[in-house]
């Protein structure tokens, strides 16, 4: 088996060749066709998340090195253990990577994506920057129909994360939705919102190419967050405030702008992990009856709902570019530098 691994945090990815694992029990061996590159991969590669105020959340202790990143995985079943029912060799599937320990209350309540002892592929266990991966059970494999595999893999994270966040924001949704950030997850949010809601979509970004892509994808309005009057523009477009705002960037600036944009009795859902902190005036939180909610990944049930929506044909694709798996490290660096519109997808 070939994989591209890092042996130290921030170090170059190196090609490793190891024996291809053999599945046992309910396990399934998937031959990887494609794997998306997510901004979370950059954080995991660096070993920390920015917390604001000079603080960092150290995540280096949760995995053994060398490690293989990659959690947006699509491929075909190459082998299966004797207890892996419901799959056949050659089945083409998207892999749900957000696997829990299977023994805690969160896992028992169908929230294993939030498990405190996760066994997630590409974040805690070796993932998809490789040519094979072991999936512990067929329940984590999803049919993607006639969708291009290079697009289908993105639904395992960018699509699922966006879907879960939009479902949370739906409780406040009226006739408009503000989407902050049009990166891989944000762009998925834009396309999914078009399929899910009859609402005017307003996209906010700091990158001109992404703003234009959002406009071309159907955003009714786009706002350049770099402009000094960005907050005033949003106030004008939303008649004083929007009931539902989703921040797919997750930075100090984006969350602050989102908070200022929320209307009374509305909600801000923060999804992105660029990092920083949000300073919230507590009287405003009370006097405007506001809610601020985080949204992390998505559940197995939400993945089921998302893939049904995708297979219905009503979700337009996000922009993506394919590269050979050998360009995994270069793709991480391009993503870190903000040079990617949509998704880069690595292929075997």
N, C-alpha and C positions, 0 to 999 in steps of 0.2 A: 504494500500500500504506500502511496506517495502522499505526503502532506507538507504544507508550508507552515513552519512553526517558529516561535520566538523562544529563545533560551534564557533571555533576561528582558526585563521590562524596558521597552523603547528600543530594543536591539533589532537589527535587521531580521527579517524572516528568512529561514533557511530550509531548503528541501531535505526532508527526512524520508527514508525508505524503511518500512517495518513490515512484518508479516500481516497480511490481511486478516482481520479478526473473523472468527467463525461464530455465528449466532447460536445461542443456547436458549432453552425454555421458550419464552414468548418473544425473544429478540428477533429483529429483522435487520439484515445487512442491506444497506442501500448503496448502490453505485451512483455517485454524485454526477449529475449532468451540469448543474449550475448552482452558484451560491452568491447571493447579494452581499454587498459590502455596506455595512451600516455605521453610522457615526459612533454607536456604542462600541464597535470594534476598536475604534481609535482610543476611546477612554480605557478600555480593558487592556489594550496594548501598552498604553502609558502607565496603567496601574492606579489611576485615581480619577475622581470627579472633583471639579472645582465647586467649592461650597460658598465662595464669597468671603470677603474680609481677610484674604490671605490663607484661608483654611482649605484643606483638601480631604476628601473622603478616600482613604487608602483601601483599595480592593485587591491588593497583591496576595493576601494570605488565603484566598478562597480557591486557589487552583494550583496544581503542581506544574512545574516547568520541566521540559519544554511544553508549550501549549499550542493547540491549533484553534484559531478563531473561526468564525463563520456560523451564523445561525439562520440565515435565510436559504434553506436547502431544498433542492428538488432533484429527483433522480428516479431510478428504477430499482425494484426489488431484485437483488442478486442472489440472496439466500435467506432462509428463514428457519428458526428453531422449531422443534417438533410441536410446540404448543402455540405457535403463532397462527391462529386461525383467521381466515378471512382475507388472506393475501396469497398472491401467486407470483412465481418468478416472472419478471418482465413487467409487472404492474408499475405504471408511472405515477409517482405521488409527490406531493408537497409534504414536508416534514414539519409538524408542530414541535418546536424545540423547547418550550417552556415547561419542562418536566419537573415535578416535585419529588419529595422523598416518598410519598405514598402512605405515610404513617401519621401525619399530623392533622390537626383540626382543619387547617386551611385546605389541605389536599382532600380531606373527607367531605368538605363543603364545596367541592368543584372549583376551588380557587388555588390550584396547585401552582399557577404562574406567580403567586405571591409567597410561596413556601419559603420558610426561613432556612431550610436545608436543601436548596435546589440541586437538581441533577441536570440542569439545562444544558443543551448541546451548544457548543461554541462560546459559552460564558463560564461554565463550571466544568463541563466535560468536553473533550476534544470535539470540534465541530467540522464545518464544511469546507474549509480551505484545504481540501484533500480530494481523493478520488473515491473513498468509501467512508461510511459512518455507520455505527451501530445504533439502532433505534430500539428502545426497550420493549415496545408493544405495538401491534398494528393499529391500536386506537389513535396513535399519533400520526397516522398517514392519511392524506386527503387527496382524493381524485381532483384533477384540475381540467379534465375534459380536453377541449381543443385549444385552450389558452397556450400561448408560447411558453415553454418551460422557463425561459429567461425572465419572463414577466411573472409567471406563477410563483417562483420562489420568493418574490418580494412580499407576497401576501402573508408569509409566515411571521414577519415583524413589522415592516412599514405599514402594510395594509391592516394587519390585526391591531396594532397599536393605535392607528388612526380610527379604526372602526370602534374600538372600545371607548376612546375619548369622545367621539361624536355621540355615542349612545348616552354617555354621562351628560354631555352638554344638552342633549335633547330635552331634558326636563325644564330648561329655561328658554328653549328656542321659541321665537315668535316668527317674524317675517324676514329677519336678517341673521346672518352668522358671520362673525369676524374670525378669520383664520390668520394667525400670525406665524410666519415662517413657511416657506415653500420649498424646503429641502425634500429629501426622500419621503419622510413621514408626512410632512405638511402637504406635499403634492398629492400623496395618497388620500389625505384628508379632504382635499379639495374635490378630487374625483369621486370619492365615496359620498361626500355631502351632496353632490349633484345628483347622485343616484338615490339617496335616501330621503332628501328633504326638498320641499317646495319653498325655498328661501333664497333671498338675494345674498350672494356670497361676496365678501370683501376680503381680498388678500393683501397682506402686509409683509414686506420683505425689505432687505437692505441690498440685495443684489439685482442689478438691472436685468440680467438674463433670466433670472428666476421670475421676476415680476412680469416680463413679457411672456414667459411660458405660462404663467398663471392666467394672464389675460387671454392668451390663445386657447387655454383649456376651458374658458367659460366664466371666469370670475367677472362679476358685474362691475366691480371697481378694484383698482389696485392702488396701494399707497406705499410710497417709498419712506420707510421708517427713518432714513438718514436725514430727511428734510426737517427743518426746525419746526414747522407747523404740522407735523404728522398727526399729533394728538388732536389739533383743531380740525384737520381734514376728516378724521374719523368721527369727531363730534358732529360735523356738518352732514356727513353721509348717513349717520345713524339718528339724526334728529335729537342729539343730546346724549346718546348712549345706546349700546346694543345689549340686549338681554343675555345673549350667549356669545362668549369669546373663548376661543381655543388657542392656546399658545404652544405651537409646535417647535419653537426655538428653545425656550427655557433658559433665557439669560436674564441678568438683572434688568437690562434695558427693555427686553420684549415683555417680560412679566409686568414691569412697571407701566408700560404703555397699555398692556391689556387691562390692568386694574383700573387705569384712568378711563378706559373706554366702556366698562361695564355699566349698564343702566341700573336704576333702582330695582331691587329684588331679583337681580340677575346673577350670573355666575361666570367665573373664570376657571377654565380647566387648563392646568399646566401639564404638558406632556414632555417637552424637550429637555435635554440634559446638557446643554451647553455650559451651564453652571453660573453660579452667582447667588444672590439673595434678593428677597423681596421685602422692602420696607413698607409696611401697611399701617396707615394711621388708624388706630383702633376706633376712634369716634366715627370715622367715615364708614368703617366696616359695619357698625351698628346702625348709624343714621340712614345709610343707603340700603340696609338689609341685604348685604352682599354675601356671596359664597365663593370661596376659593378652594378648589379641589385638585389634587394630583391624580394622574392616571398612568398606571404602569402596565405596559404590555396588554394582554388580553387573555381570556379564559379559553379552555377547550370548546366550551359551548359557543362562545363568540366566534371562534375559528370556524365552527360548523355553520353558523349563520352567515359569516362572511363568504365562505366558499360557495354556499348556495346562491348568494347574491351575485358573485362573480360568474357562476355557471349560468345564471339567468341571462347574461349578456348585457346587462344595463350599466356596468362599470367600465368607463373608458380607461385605457392604460395610462400609467405614468410614463414619462420619458425615461429611457434606460439605454445604456451603452454596454456592449459586451467586450470583455477582454479575456485573454487566456489566463488560466490559474497562476501561471508563473509571474503575472503582474500584480499579485496580491499586495505586496508591500507598496509598490508605486501607487496603487489605488487608495490605500490607506493614507498616504501622504497627500494625494490630491484631495481627498475628502477633508482631511485636516486643514488644508489651505483654502477650502471653500471653492475649489475648481470644478465641482460636480453639480450638474443639473439633473435632478431625479435620482437615478440609481446607477452605479456601476455594478455589473454582474459578471462574476468570474465563471468561466466555462472550462470543462474538460473535453 
